[in-house]
Amino acid sequence: MDSFHPPLRTLMGPGPSDIHLRIREAMSRPAIGHLDPAFIAMMDEVKEGLRAVFRTKNALTFPVSAPGSAGMEICFVNLVEPGDKVIICQNGAFGGRMQENVERCGGVPIVVACEWGAPIDVEQVDDICRQNQDAKILAFVHAETSTGVRANAAALCALARAHHMLSIVDAVTSLGGSPVDVDAWGADAVYSGTQKCLSCTPGLSPVTFSAQAIEKVRTRKTKVQSWFLDLNLLLGYWEGDAKNKNKNKKTRAYHHTAPINALYGLHESLVMLHEEGLDNAIARHTKMHNVLKAGLDAMGLQFLVAEEHRLPQLNSILIPDGVQDADVRTRLLQDFNLEIGAGLGPLTGKIWRIGVMGHSARFENITLCLSALETTLAAMQAPITPGKALAAAQAAYQDAYTA
Ligand SMILES: *Cc1c(COP(=O)(O)O)cnc(C)c1O
């Protein structure tokens, strides 16, 4: 075997996004024990930094030692008991995974199916809630990465509260790129990932739970079927006080070995977000989306999603007639070291997904993406308008920075 040296790519797919050198450098620092007081103090800062990004005071806010999918799973395995009805809004791939989770927990999924590429219909969800007053949970994806659609999270969380249900919110692609207002929404269980708009390495899942959600976990009639993800056991590890100042809190106890160096990376990404300011980071995603959009519009490419429901960080573009999806993505990778995403499920071969997430939300990435796409499509004699995209992007850049 030889050492592995990955090619240097520009990552503009649905995640992972480009990782800043500061984060890579932080991750290469020496490992220390995960019960070392220095490590525990850093972990406390990570929890505090995550509360700021989630805009919450929730005490139980921490990174699960596994990717976003485990964040999804920790919410469902802890909050769903066998026989519990769970209303799931589904307008893309990740809503489908929520249903899988409910079924595997022995819950009864009630699916509100909306078209892929369209937003979740809040009135339709309200009707389903009225017809299922015994449902315990309402679950939805805030930023559907398979389509690029944003959900009206405030309205859906308010619906859950009005119908005395807990809410589970997937904020994997939204956290750090769009406002995620956990406390203002009154959301109960929210999970995210580190490799999208937080621009960290994959493999960690920030989560936060409201007091009502914790109450539900504490009063379960049945054991959580997953040992690793059982919040009752994880609490001893994440809730313990670093310096044991608070006598009501337990000292941190061993549960599993934390992914130490990965957490250094998340810490650094939260420091960087703090330096930039969360509002500024969110605004940057919108500005870069506008620059990309100006270029794509000038090229004559169409978006899948109606403008008012679009996510700035995930842009779904309709593949022009007669163009082979995979051929284009292969050329972008080979000739420009640029990764963009393919469509999923019913949108396979129909869309490309261009991620403008975290450290990838930079003008240099957008101009590379526009010129690489234009060069590739023009060479294939695809039906696009060449020669206009970069000028349009430059004008949009000027608008963004003189506004
Ligand atoms: C990426 C993603 C996930 C899964 O995260 P992983 O880190 O890949 O496990 C879940 N939900 C949404 C909306 C995502 O975009």
The ligand as an ORCA input file, in Angstrom:
! r2SCAN-3c Opt
* xyz 0 1
  C     -26.659     15.233      4.191
  C     -28.010     15.125      4.806
  C     -28.331     14.165      5.775
  C     -27.400     13.062      6.156
  O     -26.199     13.506      6.684
  P     -24.931     12.518      6.632
  O     -23.888     13.303      7.354
  O     -24.652     12.283      5.193
  O     -25.303     11.275      7.343
  C     -29.578     14.207      6.341
  N     -30.486     15.133      5.986
  C     -30.230     16.060      5.053
  C     -31.282     17.059      4.691
  C     -28.986     16.081      4.433
  O     -28.724     17.000      3.495
*
